[in-house]
Amino acid sequence: MLQTTVTDIQNGQVTIRLNDGQTVRVPVADFEGTPTVGSAVYLVLAVPGSEDAGRQSLAKHLLNQMIGNP
């Protein structure tokens, strides 16, 4: 899972910046929730068949953030 940042939204496309400076454009329709410029976005990379593990990893990460564990 990668934490990215929304840098631009135009014409139904969201541009997100990865930590190494690369950018990726993703259709707004592919997002859960409403992205806004400057907001953090989690990018979960999963190969077919491991989607549940990816979602579990994201849930664990968010829970740890809420309870203050690194």
mmCIF file of the N, C-alpha and C atoms, coordinates in Angstrom:
data_MODEL
# 
_entry.id   MODEL 
# 
loop_
_atom_site.group_PDB 
_atom_site.id 
_atom_site.type_symbol 
_atom_site.label_atom_id 
_atom_site.label_alt_id 
_atom_site.label_comp_id 
_atom_site.label_asym_id 
_atom_site.label_entity_id 
_atom_site.label_seq_id 
_atom_site.pdbx_PDB_ins_code 
_atom_site.Cartn_x 
_atom_site.Cartn_y 
_atom_site.Cartn_z 
_atom_site.occupancy 
_atom_site.B_iso_or_equiv 
_atom_site.pdbx_formal_charge 
_atom_site.auth_seq_id 
_atom_site.auth_comp_id 
_atom_site.auth_asym_id 
_atom_site.auth_atom_id 
_atom_site.pdbx_PDB_model_num 
ATOM 1   N N  . MET A 1 1  ? 0.845   -1.161  0.000   1.00 0.00 ? 1  MET A N  1 
ATOM 2   C CA . MET A 1 1  ? 0.000   0.000   0.000   1.00 0.00 ? 1  MET A CA 1 
ATOM 3   C C  . MET A 1 1  ? 0.895   1.230   0.000   1.00 0.00 ? 1  MET A C  1 
ATOM 4   N N  . LEU A 1 2  ? 0.531   2.174   -0.849  1.00 0.00 ? 2  LEU A N  1 
ATOM 5   C CA . LEU A 1 2  ? 1.280   3.409   -0.957  1.00 0.00 ? 2  LEU A CA 1 
ATOM 6   C C  . LEU A 1 2  ? 0.382   4.581   -0.593  1.00 0.00 ? 2  LEU A C  1 
ATOM 7   N N  . GLN A 1 3  ? 0.910   5.493   0.193   1.00 0.00 ? 3  GLN A N  1 
ATOM 8   C CA . GLN A 1 3  ? 0.177   6.728   0.448   1.00 0.00 ? 3  GLN A CA 1 
ATOM 9   C C  . GLN A 1 3  ? 0.630   7.732   -0.592  1.00 0.00 ? 3  GLN A C  1 
ATOM 10  N N  . THR A 1 4  ? -0.323  8.322   -1.292  1.00 0.00 ? 4  THR A N  1 
ATOM 11  C CA . THR A 1 4  ? -0.046  9.298   -2.329  1.00 0.00 ? 4  THR A CA 1 
ATOM 12  C C  . THR A 1 4  ? -0.765  10.594  -1.988  1.00 0.00 ? 4  THR A C  1 
ATOM 13  N N  . THR A 1 5  ? -0.549  11.608  -2.808  1.00 0.00 ? 5  THR A N  1 
ATOM 14  C CA . THR A 1 5  ? -1.200  12.897  -2.594  1.00 0.00 ? 5  THR A CA 1 
ATOM 15  C C  . THR A 1 5  ? -1.864  13.348  -3.887  1.00 0.00 ? 5  THR A C  1 
ATOM 16  N N  . VAL A 1 6  ? -3.101  13.827  -3.770  1.00 0.00 ? 6  VAL A N  1 
ATOM 17  C CA . VAL A 1 6  ? -3.797  14.375  -4.937  1.00 0.00 ? 6  VAL A CA 1 
ATOM 18  C C  . VAL A 1 6  ? -3.191  15.734  -5.256  1.00 0.00 ? 6  VAL A C  1 
ATOM 19  N N  . THR A 1 7  ? -2.736  15.894  -6.503  1.00 0.00 ? 7  THR A N  1 
ATOM 20  C CA . THR A 1 7  ? -2.117  17.162  -6.890  1.00 0.00 ? 7  THR A CA 1 
ATOM 21  C C  . THR A 1 7  ? -2.965  17.969  -7.861  1.00 0.00 ? 7  THR A C  1 
ATOM 22  N N  . ASP A 1 8  ? -3.909  17.310  -8.551  1.00 0.00 ? 8  ASP A N  1 
ATOM 23  C CA . ASP A 1 8  ? -4.711  18.030  -9.532  1.00 0.00 ? 8  ASP A CA 1 
ATOM 24  C C  . ASP A 1 8  ? -5.958  17.207  -9.861  1.00 0.00 ? 8  ASP A C  1 
ATOM 25  N N  . ILE A 1 9  ? -7.027  17.910  -10.178 1.00 0.00 ? 9  ILE A N  1 
ATOM 26  C CA . ILE A 1 9  ? -8.258  17.268  -10.643 1.00 0.00 ? 9  ILE A CA 1 
ATOM 27  C C  . ILE A 1 9  ? -8.775  18.094  -11.812 1.00 0.00 ? 9  ILE A C  1 
ATOM 28  N N  . GLN A 1 10 ? -8.840  17.464  -12.999 1.00 0.00 ? 10 GLN A N  1 
ATOM 29  C CA . GLN A 1 10 ? -9.325  18.158  -14.201 1.00 0.00 ? 10 GLN A CA 1 
ATOM 30  C C  . GLN A 1 10 ? -9.990  17.167  -15.133 1.00 0.00 ? 10 GLN A C  1 
ATOM 31  N N  . ASN A 1 11 ? -11.077 17.597  -15.725 1.00 0.00 ? 11 ASN A N  1 
ATOM 32  C CA . ASN A 1 11 ? -11.758 16.812  -16.761 1.00 0.00 ? 11 ASN A CA 1 
ATOM 33  C C  . ASN A 1 11 ? -12.012 15.364  -16.350 1.00 0.00 ? 11 ASN A C  1 
ATOM 34  N N  . GLY A 1 12 ? -12.434 15.179  -15.108 1.00 0.00 ? 12 GLY A N  1 
ATOM 35  C CA . GLY A 1 12 ? -12.757 13.834  -14.639 1.00 0.00 ? 12 GLY A CA 1 
ATOM 36  C C  . GLY A 1 12 ? -11.555 12.963  -14.335 1.00 0.00 ? 12 GLY A C  1 
ATOM 37  N N  . GLN A 1 13 ? -10.354 13.550  -14.311 1.00 0.00 ? 13 GLN A N  1 
ATOM 38  C CA . GLN A 1 13 ? -9.121  12.818  -14.021 1.00 0.00 ? 13 GLN A CA 1 
ATOM 39  C C  . GLN A 1 13 ? -8.467  13.386  -12.764 1.00 0.00 ? 13 GLN A C  1 
ATOM 40  N N  . VAL A 1 14 ? -7.994  12.493  -11.910 1.00 0.00 ? 14 VAL A N  1 
ATOM 41  C CA . VAL A 1 14 ? -7.288  12.883  -10.695 1.00 0.00 ? 14 VAL A CA 1 
ATOM 42  C C  . VAL A 1 14 ? -5.816  12.543  -10.885 1.00 0.00 ? 14 VAL A C  1 
ATOM 43  N N  . THR A 1 15 ? -4.957  13.505  -10.641 1.00 0.00 ? 15 THR A N  1 
ATOM 44  C CA . THR A 1 15 ? -3.525  13.251  -10.691 1.00 0.00 ? 15 THR A CA 1 
ATOM 45  C C  . THR A 1 15 ? -3.040  13.053  -9.265  1.00 0.00 ? 15 THR A C  1 
ATOM 46  N N  . ILE A 1 16 ? -2.383  11.913  -9.039  1.00 0.00 ? 16 ILE A N  1 
ATOM 47  C CA . ILE A 1 16 ? -1.816  11.640  -7.722  1.00 0.00 ? 16 ILE A CA 1 
ATOM 48  C C  . ILE A 1 16 ? -0.297  11.560  -7.857  1.00 0.00 ? 16 ILE A C  1 
ATOM 49  N N  . ARG A 1 17 ? 0.395   12.031  -6.810  1.00 0.00 ? 17 ARG A N  1 
ATOM 50  C CA . ARG A 1 17 ? 1.855   12.016  -6.800  1.00 0.00 ? 17 ARG A CA 1 
ATOM 51  C C  . ARG A 1 17 ? 2.347   10.969  -5.810  1.00 0.00 ? 17 ARG A C  1 
ATOM 52  N N  . LEU A 1 18 ? 3.205   10.083  -6.302  1.00 0.00 ? 18 LEU A N  1 
ATOM 53  C CA . LEU A 1 18 ? 3.824   9.081   -5.452  1.00 0.00 ? 18 LEU A CA 1 
ATOM 54  C C  . LEU A 1 18 ? 4.975   9.716   -4.675  1.00 0.00 ? 18 LEU A C  1 
ATOM 55  N N  . ASN A 1 19 ? 5.458   9.033   -3.647  1.00 0.00 ? 19 ASN A N  1 
ATOM 56  C CA . ASN A 1 19 ? 6.528   9.582   -2.805  1.00 0.00 ? 19 ASN A CA 1 
ATOM 57  C C  . ASN A 1 19 ? 7.813   9.861   -3.577  1.00 0.00 ? 19 ASN A C  1 
ATOM 58  N N  . ASP A 1 20 ? 8.051   9.136   -4.677  1.00 0.00 ? 20 ASP A N  1 
ATOM 59  C CA . ASP A 1 20 ? 9.274   9.353   -5.446  1.00 0.00 ? 20 ASP A CA 1 
ATOM 60  C C  . ASP A 1 20 ? 9.110   10.430  -6.523  1.00 0.00 ? 20 ASP A C  1 
ATOM 61  N N  . GLY A 1 21 ? 7.956   11.109  -6.545  1.00 0.00 ? 21 GLY A N  1 
ATOM 62  C CA . GLY A 1 21 ? 7.722   12.196  -7.471  1.00 0.00 ? 21 GLY A CA 1 
ATOM 63  C C  . GLY A 1 21 ? 6.970   11.814  -8.736  1.00 0.00 ? 21 GLY A C  1 
ATOM 64  N N  . GLN A 1 22 ? 6.849   10.529  -9.017  1.00 0.00 ? 22 GLN A N  1 
ATOM 65  C CA . GLN A 1 22 ? 6.087   10.106  -10.190 1.00 0.00 ? 22 GLN A CA 1 
ATOM 66  C C  . GLN A 1 22 ? 4.619   10.481  -10.010 1.00 0.00 ? 22 GLN A C  1 
ATOM 67  N N  . THR A 1 23 ? 3.936   10.714  -11.124 1.00 0.00 ? 23 THR A N  1 
ATOM 68  C CA . THR A 1 23 ? 2.514   11.000  -11.057 1.00 0.00 ? 23 THR A CA 1 
ATOM 69  C C  . THR A 1 23 ? 1.732   9.970   -11.862 1.00 0.00 ? 23 THR A C  1 
ATOM 70  N N  . VAL A 1 24 ? 0.498   9.767   -11.437 1.00 0.00 ? 24 VAL A N  1 
ATOM 71  C CA . VAL A 1 24 ? -0.417  8.829   -12.084 1.00 0.00 ? 24 VAL A CA 1 
ATOM 72  C C  . VAL A 1 24 ? -1.758  9.525   -12.222 1.00 0.00 ? 24 VAL A C  1 
ATOM 73  N N  . ARG A 1 25 ? -2.403  9.377   -13.377 1.00 0.00 ? 25 ARG A N  1 
ATOM 74  C CA . ARG A 1 25 ? -3.741  9.942   -13.583 1.00 0.00 ? 25 ARG A CA 1 
ATOM 75  C C  . ARG A 1 25 ? -4.750  8.807   -13.502 1.00 0.00 ? 25 ARG A C  1 
ATOM 76  N N  . VAL A 1 26 ? -5.803  9.026   -12.722 1.00 0.00 ? 26 VAL A N  1 
ATOM 77  C CA . VAL A 1 26 ? -6.832  8.024   -12.475 1.00 0.00 ? 26 VAL A CA 1 
ATOM 78  C C  . VAL A 1 26 ? -8.198  8.681   -12.640 1.00 0.00 ? 26 VAL A C  1 
ATOM 79  N N  . PRO A 1 27 ? -9.142  8.014   -13.289 1.00 0.00 ? 27 PRO A N  1 
ATOM 80  C CA . PRO A 1 27 ? -10.481 8.590   -13.406 1.00 0.00 ? 27 PRO A CA 1 
ATOM 81  C C  . PRO A 1 27 ? -11.127 8.791   -12.025 1.00 0.00 ? 27 PRO A C  1 
ATOM 82  N N  . VAL A 1 28 ? -11.816 9.905   -11.868 1.00 0.00 ? 28 VAL A N  1 
ATOM 83  C CA . VAL A 1 28 ? -12.519 10.188  -10.612 1.00 0.00 ? 28 VAL A CA 1 
ATOM 84  C C  . VAL A 1 28 ? -13.461 9.039   -10.259 1.00 0.00 ? 28 VAL A C  1 
ATOM 85  N N  . ALA A 1 29 ? -14.079 8.432   -11.255 1.00 0.00 ? 29 ALA A N  1 
ATOM 86  C CA . ALA A 1 29 ? -15.042 7.352   -11.021 1.00 0.00 ? 29 ALA A CA 1 
ATOM 87  C C  . ALA A 1 29 ? -14.408 6.137   -10.348 1.00 0.00 ? 29 ALA A C  1 
ATOM 88  N N  . ASP A 1 30 ? -13.085 5.995   -10.409 1.00 0.00 ? 30 ASP A N  1 
ATOM 89  C CA . ASP A 1 30 ? -12.416 4.843   -9.795  1.00 0.00 ? 30 ASP A CA 1 
ATOM 90  C C  . ASP A 1 30 ? -12.156 5.024   -8.307  1.00 0.00 ? 30 ASP A C  1 
ATOM 91  N N  . PHE A 1 31 ? -12.449 6.196   -7.768  1.00 0.00 ? 31 PHE A N  1 
ATOM 92  C CA . PHE A 1 31 ? -12.202 6.474   -6.356  1.00 0.00 ? 31 PHE A CA 1 
ATOM 93  C C  . PHE A 1 31 ? -13.405 6.112   -5.504  1.00 0.00 ? 31 PHE A C  1 
ATOM 94  N N  . GLU A 1 32 ? -13.128 5.627   -4.313  1.00 0.00 ? 32 GLU A N  1 
ATOM 95  C CA . GLU A 1 32 ? -14.135 5.528   -3.262  1.00 0.00 ? 32 GLU A CA 1 
ATOM 96  C C  . GLU A 1 32 ? -14.023 6.833   -2.489  1.00 0.00 ? 32 GLU A C  1 
ATOM 97  N N  . GLY A 1 33 ? -15.117 7.524   -2.310  1.00 0.00 ? 33 GLY A N  1 
ATOM 98  C CA . GLY A 1 33 ? -15.062 8.833   -1.671  1.00 0.00 ? 33 GLY A CA 1 
ATOM 99  C C  . GLY A 1 33 ? -14.791 9.910   -2.704  1.00 0.00 ? 33 GLY A C  1 
ATOM 100 N N  . THR A 1 34 ? -14.608 11.123  -2.218  1.00 0.00 ? 34 THR A N  1 
ATOM 101 C CA . THR A 1 34 ? -14.407 12.272  -3.097  1.00 0.00 ? 34 THR A CA 1 
ATOM 102 C C  . THR A 1 34 ? -13.005 12.830  -2.900  1.00 0.00 ? 34 THR A C  1 
ATOM 103 N N  . PRO A 1 35 ? -12.129 12.639  -3.882  1.00 0.00 ? 35 PRO A N  1 
ATOM 104 C CA . PRO A 1 35 ? -10.776 13.180  -3.732  1.00 0.00 ? 35 PRO A CA 1 
ATOM 105 C C  . PRO A 1 35 ? -10.775 14.698  -3.851  1.00 0.00 ? 35 PRO A C  1 
ATOM 106 N N  . THR A 1 36 ? -9.874  15.331  -3.112  1.00 0.00 ? 36 THR A N  1 
ATOM 107 C CA . THR A 1 36 ? -9.688  16.773  -3.201  1.00 0.00 ? 36 THR A CA 1 
ATOM 108 C C  . THR A 1 36 ? -8.188  17.056  -3.309  1.00 0.00 ? 36 THR A C  1 
ATOM 109 N N  . VAL A 1 37 ? -7.834  18.147  -3.964  1.00 0.00 ? 37 VAL A N  1 
ATOM 110 C CA . VAL A 1 37 ? -6.422  18.512  -4.114  1.00 0.00 ? 37 VAL A CA 1 
ATOM 111 C C  . VAL A 1 37 ? -5.796  18.655  -2.732  1.00 0.00 ? 37 VAL A C  1 
ATOM 112 N N  . GLY A 1 38 ? -4.655  18.014  -2.556  1.00 0.00 ? 38 GLY A N  1 
ATOM 113 C CA . GLY A 1 38 ? -3.939  18.058  -1.283  1.00 0.00 ? 38 GLY A CA 1 
ATOM 114 C C  . GLY A 1 38 ? -4.253  16.904  -0.358  1.00 0.00 ? 38 GLY A C  1 
ATOM 115 N N  . SER A 1 39 ? -5.317  16.147  -0.655  1.00 0.00 ? 39 SER A N  1 
ATOM 116 C CA . SER A 1 39 ? -5.686  15.054  0.239   1.00 0.00 ? 39 SER A CA 1 
ATOM 117 C C  . SER A 1 39 ? -4.812  13.826  0.006   1.00 0.00 ? 39 SER A C  1 
ATOM 118 N N  . ALA A 1 40 ? -4.685  13.026  1.045   1.00 0.00 ? 40 ALA A N  1 
ATOM 119 C CA . ALA A 1 40 ? -3.961  11.762  0.955   1.00 0.00 ? 40 ALA A CA 1 
ATOM 120 C C  . ALA A 1 40 ? -4.874  10.717  0.330   1.00 0.00 ? 40 ALA A C  1 
ATOM 121 N N  . VAL A 1 41 ? -4.273  9.852   -0.474  1.00 0.00 ? 41 VAL A N  1 
ATOM 122 C CA . VAL A 1 41 ? -4.998  8.763   -1.115  1.00 0.00 ? 41 VAL A CA 1 
ATOM 123 C C  . VAL A 1 41 ? -4.138  7.515   -0.956  1.00 0.00 ? 41 VAL A C  1 
ATOM 124 N N  . TYR A 1 42 ? -4.751  6.416   -0.561  1.00 0.00 ? 42 TYR A N  1 
ATOM 125 C CA . TYR A 1 42 ? -4.025  5.156   -0.450  1.00 0.00 ? 42 TYR A CA 1 
ATOM 126 C C  . TYR A 1 42 ? -4.187  4.373   -1.733  1.00 0.00 ? 42 TYR A C  1 
ATOM 127 N N  . LEU A 1 43 ? -3.078  3.893   -2.258  1.00 0.00 ? 43 LEU A N  1 
ATOM 128 C CA . LEU A 1 43 ? -3.055  3.100   -3.469  1.00 0.00 ? 43 LEU A CA 1 
ATOM 129 C C  . LEU A 1 43 ? -2.693  1.678   -3.049  1.00 0.00 ? 43 LEU A C  1 
ATOM 130 N N  . VAL A 1 44 ? -3.649  0.759   -3.218  1.00 0.00 ? 44 VAL A N  1 
ATOM 131 C CA . VAL A 1 44 ? -3.435  -0.634  -2.842  1.00 0.00 ? 44 VAL A CA 1 
ATOM 132 C C  . VAL A 1 44 ? -3.126  -1.417  -4.108  1.00 0.00 ? 44 VAL A C  1 
ATOM 133 N N  . LEU A 1 45 ? -1.964  -2.027  -4.137  1.00 0.00 ? 45 LEU A N  1 
ATOM 134 C CA . LEU A 1 45 ? -1.539  -2.814  -5.283  1.00 0.00 ? 45 LEU A CA 1 
ATOM 135 C C  . LEU A 1 45 ? -1.717  -4.287  -4.941  1.00 0.00 ? 45 LEU A C  1 
ATOM 136 N N  . ALA A 1 46 ? -2.523  -4.965  -5.735  1.00 0.00 ? 46 ALA A N  1 
ATOM 137 C CA . ALA A 1 46 ? -2.788  -6.372  -5.461  1.00 0.00 ? 46 ALA A CA 1 
ATOM 138 C C  . ALA A 1 46 ? -2.922  -7.137  -6.766  1.00 0.00 ? 46 ALA A C  1 
ATOM 139 N N  . VAL A 1 47 ? -2.313  -8.300  -6.824  1.00 0.00 ? 47 VAL A N  1 
ATOM 140 C CA . VAL A 1 47 ? -2.459  -9.156  -7.998  1.00 0.00 ? 47 VAL A CA 1 
ATOM 141 C C  . VAL A 1 47 ? -3.777  -9.910  -7.879  1.00 0.00 ? 47 VAL A C  1 
ATOM 142 N N  . PRO A 1 48 ? -4.345  -10.350 -8.994  1.00 0.00 ? 48 PRO A N  1 
ATOM 143 C CA . PRO A 1 48 ? -5.600  -11.089 -8.930  1.00 0.00 ? 48 PRO A CA 1 
ATOM 144 C C  . PRO A 1 48 ? -5.505  -12.255 -7.932  1.00 0.00 ? 48 PRO A C  1 
ATOM 145 N N  . GLY A 1 49 ? -6.522  -12.331 -7.096  1.00 0.00 ? 49 GLY A N  1 
ATOM 146 C CA . GLY A 1 49 ? -6.575  -13.375 -6.074  1.00 0.00 ? 49 GLY A CA 1 
ATOM 147 C C  . GLY A 1 49 ? -6.102  -12.916 -4.709  1.00 0.00 ? 49 GLY A C  1 
ATOM 148 N N  . SER A 1 50 ? -5.447  -11.745 -4.643  1.00 0.00 ? 50 SER A N  1 
ATOM 149 C CA . SER A 1 50 ? -4.964  -11.275 -3.343  1.00 0.00 ? 50 SER A CA 1 
ATOM 150 C C  . SER A 1 50 ? -5.635  -9.968  -2.921  1.00 0.00 ? 50 SER A C  1 
ATOM 151 N N  . GLU A 1 51 ? -6.760  -9.656  -3.539  1.00 0.00 ? 51 GLU A N  1 
ATOM 152 C CA . GLU A 1 51 ? -7.453  -8.403  -3.228  1.00 0.00 ? 51 GLU A CA 1 
ATOM 153 C C  . GLU A 1 51 ? -7.875  -8.331  -1.766  1.00 0.00 ? 51 GLU A C  1 
ATOM 154 N N  . ASP A 1 52 ? -8.351  -9.446  -1.202  1.00 0.00 ? 52 ASP A N  1 
ATOM 155 C CA . ASP A 1 52 ? -8.763  -9.439  0.199   1.00 0.00 ? 52 ASP A CA 1 
ATOM 156 C C  . ASP A 1 52 ? -7.592  -9.120  1.121   1.00 0.00 ? 52 ASP A C  1 
ATOM 157 N N  . ALA A 1 53 ? -6.424  -9.674  0.827   1.00 0.00 ? 53 ALA A N  1 
ATOM 158 C CA . ALA A 1 53 ? -5.238  -9.392  1.638   1.00 0.00 ? 53 ALA A CA 1 
ATOM 159 C C  . ALA A 1 53 ? -4.883  -7.907  1.554   1.00 0.00 ? 53 ALA A C  1 
ATOM 160 N N  . GLY A 1 54 ? -5.023  -7.320  0.380   1.00 0.00 ? 54 GLY A N  1 
ATOM 161 C CA . GLY A 1 54 ? -4.749  -5.896  0.219   1.00 0.00 ? 54 GLY A CA 1 
ATOM 162 C C  . GLY A 1 54 ? -5.701  -5.044  1.028   1.00 0.00 ? 54 GLY A C  1 
ATOM 163 N N  . ARG A 1 55 ? -6.978  -5.398  0.999   1.00 0.00 ? 55 ARG A N  1 
ATOM 164 C CA . ARG A 1 55 ? -7.968  -4.645  1.791   1.00 0.00 ? 55 ARG A CA 1 
ATOM 165 C C  . ARG A 1 55 ? -7.703  -4.809  3.280   1.00 0.00 ? 55 ARG A C  1 
ATOM 166 N N  . GLN A 1 56 ? -7.317  -6.007  3.707   1.00 0.00 ? 56 GLN A N  1 
ATOM 167 C CA . GLN A 1 56 ? -7.018  -6.233  5.122   1.00 0.00 ? 56 GLN A CA 1 
ATOM 168 C C  . GLN A 1 56 ? -5.805  -5.418  5.560   1.00 0.00 ? 56 GLN A C  1 
ATOM 169 N N  . SER A 1 57 ? -4.802  -5.329  4.689   1.00 0.00 ? 57 SER A N  1 
ATOM 170 C CA . SER A 1 57 ? -3.614  -4.536  4.998   1.00 0.00 ? 57 SER A CA 1 
ATOM 171 C C  . SER A 1 57 ? -3.980  -3.063  5.164   1.00 0.00 ? 57 SER A C  1 
ATOM 172 N N  . LEU A 1 58 ? -4.828  -2.547  4.279   1.00 0.00 ? 58 LEU A N  1 
ATOM 173 C CA . LEU A 1 58 ? -5.270  -1.163  4.379   1.00 0.00 ? 58 LEU A CA 1 
ATOM 174 C C  . LEU A 1 58 ? -6.060  -0.941  5.662   1.00 0.00 ? 58 LEU A C  1 
ATOM 175 N N  . ALA A 1 59 ? -6.960  -1.844  5.991   1.00 0.00 ? 59 ALA A N  1 
ATOM 176 C CA . ALA A 1 59 ? -7.762  -1.712  7.213   1.00 0.00 ? 59 ALA A CA 1 
ATOM 177 C C  . ALA A 1 59 ? -6.870  -1.706  8.451   1.00 0.00 ? 59 ALA A C  1 
ATOM 178 N N  . LYS A 1 60 ? -5.876  -2.579  8.483   1.00 0.00 ? 60 LYS A N  1 
ATOM 179 C CA . LYS A 1 60 ? -4.949  -2.632  9.622   1.00 0.00 ? 60 LYS A CA 1 
ATOM 180 C C  . LYS A 1 60 ? -4.171  -1.325  9.735   1.00 0.00 ? 60 LYS A C  1 
ATOM 181 N N  . HIS A 1 61 ? -3.697  -0.810  8.601   1.00 0.00 ? 61 HIS A N  1 
ATOM 182 C CA . HIS A 1 61 ? -2.947  0.441   8.599   1.00 0.00 ? 61 HIS A CA 1 
ATOM 183 C C  . HIS A 1 61 ? -3.795  1.590   9.142   1.00 0.00 ? 61 HIS A C  1 
ATOM 184 N N  . LEU A 1 62 ? -5.031  1.706   8.666   1.00 0.00 ? 62 LEU A N  1 
ATOM 185 C CA . LEU A 1 62 ? -5.914  2.781   9.128   1.00 0.00 ? 62 LEU A CA 1 
ATOM 186 C C  . LEU A 1 62 ? -6.251  2.645   10.594  1.00 0.00 ? 62 LEU A C  1 
ATOM 187 N N  . LEU A 1 63 ? -6.489  1.433   11.057  1.00 0.00 ? 63 LEU A N  1 
ATOM 188 C CA . LEU A 1 63 ? -6.777  1.209   12.470  1.00 0.00 ? 63 LEU A CA 1 
ATOM 189 C C  . LEU A 1 63 ? -5.578  1.619   13.329  1.00 0.00 ? 63 LEU A C  1 
ATOM 190 N N  . ASN A 1 64 ? -4.386  1.244   12.907  1.00 0.00 ? 64 ASN A N  1 
ATOM 191 C CA . ASN A 1 64 ? -3.194  1.617   13.670  1.00 0.00 ? 64 ASN A CA 1 
ATOM 192 C C  . ASN A 1 64 ? -3.033  3.131   13.709  1.00 0.00 ? 64 ASN A C  1 
ATOM 193 N N  . GLN A 1 65 ? -3.353  3.823   12.640  1.00 0.00 ? 65 GLN A N  1 
ATOM 194 C CA . GLN A 1 65 ? -3.282  5.290   12.652  1.00 0.00 ? 65 GLN A CA 1 
ATOM 195 C C  . GLN A 1 65 ? -4.280  5.865   13.643  1.00 0.00 ? 65 GLN A C  1 
ATOM 196 N N  . MET A 1 66 ? -5.477  5.295   13.687  1.00 0.00 ? 66 MET A N  1 
ATOM 197 C CA . MET A 1 66 ? -6.518  5.823   14.590  1.00 0.00 ? 66 MET A CA 1 
ATOM 198 C C  . MET A 1 66 ? -6.154  5.626   16.049  1.00 0.00 ? 66 MET A C  1 
ATOM 199 N N  . ILE A 1 67 ? -5.481  4.529   16.372  1.00 0.00 ? 67 ILE A N  1 
ATOM 200 C CA . ILE A 1 67 ? -5.158  4.278   17.785  1.00 0.00 ? 67 ILE A CA 1 
ATOM 201 C C  . ILE A 1 67 ? -3.763  4.761   18.154  1.00 0.00 ? 67 ILE A C  1 
ATOM 202 N N  . GLY A 1 68 ? -3.074  5.349   17.177  1.00 0.00 ? 68 GLY A N  1 
ATOM 203 C CA . GLY A 1 68 ? -1.784  5.974   17.465  1.00 0.00 ? 68 GLY A CA 1 
ATOM 204 C C  . GLY A 1 68 ? -0.581  5.069   17.379  1.00 0.00 ? 68 GLY A C  1 
ATOM 205 N N  . ASN A 1 69 ? -0.731  3.884   16.800  1.00 0.00 ? 69 ASN A N  1 
ATOM 206 C CA . ASN A 1 69 ? 0.424   3.003   16.608  1.00 0.00 ? 69 ASN A CA 1 
ATOM 207 C C  . ASN A 1 69 ? 1.047   3.282   15.250  1.00 0.00 ? 69 ASN A C  1 
ATOM 208 N N  . PRO A 1 70 ? 2.376   3.325   15.193  1.00 0.00 ? 70 PRO A N  1 
ATOM 209 C CA . PRO A 1 70 ? 3.042   3.576   13.900  1.00 0.00 ? 70 PRO A CA 1 
ATOM 210 C C  . PRO A 1 70 ? 2.907   2.408   12.942  1.00 0.00 ? 70 PRO A C  1 
# 
